[in-house]
């Protein structure tokens, strides 16, 4: 092996190691990005479920009130009051 070939071989080894480091950092950043996306998605879904859990009792009370009301009589009574 000539000195020029040896020097080129050493340079290619150095470049391969640098490429390996760059590829590993890219892989790591993609993994972190994917994990953060999952956490974000879980946060959004969890917030929606939590909001429903907190609002559900009020919603149920409103639904029971509206189920017991006959809207035709309410409209007729409103018309009578506005005359």
C-alpha positions as CSV (number, residue, x, y, z in Angstrom):
1,X,0.0,0.0,0.0
2,X,1.5,3.3,-1.1
3,X,1.6,6.3,1.3
4,X,-1.0,8.1,-0.8
5,X,-3.4,5.1,-0.6
6,X,-2.8,4.9,3.1
7,X,-3.6,8.6,3.5
8,X,-6.8,8.3,1.5
9,X,-7.8,5.3,3.5
10,X,-7.3,7.2,6.8
11,X,-9.3,10.1,5.4
12,X,-12.1,7.8,4.4
13,X,-12.2,6.2,7.9
14,X,-12.4,9.7,9.5
15,X,-15.2,10.7,7.1
16,X,-17.1,7.4,7.8
17,X,-16.8,8.1,11.6
18,X,-18.1,11.6,11.2
19,X,-21.0,10.4,9.0
20,X,-21.8,7.8,11.7
21,X,-21.9,10.5,14.4
22,X,-24.2,12.6,12.2
23,X,-26.5,9.8,11.4
24,X,-26.7,8.8,15.1
25,X,-27.6,12.4,16.1
26,X,-30.3,12.5,13.3
27,X,-31.7,9.2,14.5
28,X,-31.8,10.4,18.1
29,X,-33.5,13.7,17.2
30,X,-36.1,11.8,15.1
31,X,-36.8,9.5,18.1
32,X,-37.2,12.5,20.4
33,X,-39.5,14.2,17.9
34,X,-41.6,11.1,17.7
35,X,-41.9,10.8,21.4
36,X,-42.8,14.5,21.8
37,X,-45.5,14.1,19.1
38,X,-47.0,11.1,21.1
39,X,-46.9,13.1,24.3
40,X,-48.6,16.1,22.5
41,X,-51.3,13.8,21.1
42,X,-51.9,12.2,24.5
43,X,-52.1,15.6,26.1
44,X,-54.7,16.8,23.6
45,X,-56.9,13.7,23.9
46,X,-56.5,13.7,27.7
47,X,-57.5,17.3,27.9
48,X,-60.7,16.6,25.9
49,X,-61.6,13.6,28.0
50,X,-60.9,15.6,31.2
51,X,-63.0,18.5,30.0
52,X,-65.9,16.1,29.2
53,X,-65.5,14.5,32.6
54,X,-65.7,17.9,34.3
55,X,-68.6,19.2,32.2
56,X,-70.7,16.0,32.1
57,X,-72.6,16.5,35.4
58,X,-73.7,20.0,34.3
59,X,-74.6,18.7,30.8
60,X,-76.7,15.9,32.4
61,X,-78.6,18.4,34.5
62,X,-79.3,20.6,31.5
63,X,-80.5,17.6,29.5
64,X,-82.9,16.5,32.3
65,X,-84.3,20.0,32.5
66,X,-84.9,20.2,28.8
67,X,-86.4,16.7,28.7
68,X,-89.1,17.8,31.2
69,X,-90.0,20.9,29.3
70,X,-92.8,20.9,26.7
71,X,-91.6,23.7,24.3
72,X,-95.0,24.2,22.7
73,X,-96.5,25.3,26.0
74,X,-93.5,27.5,26.7
75,X,-93.9,29.2,23.3
76,X,-97.7,29.7,23.9
77,X,-97.1,31.1,27.4
78,X,-94.4,33.4,26.0
79,X,-96.9,34.7,23.4
80,X,-99.5,35.3,26.0
81,X,-97.1,37.2,28.2
82,X,-96.0,39.4,25.3
83,X,-99.5,40.5,24.3
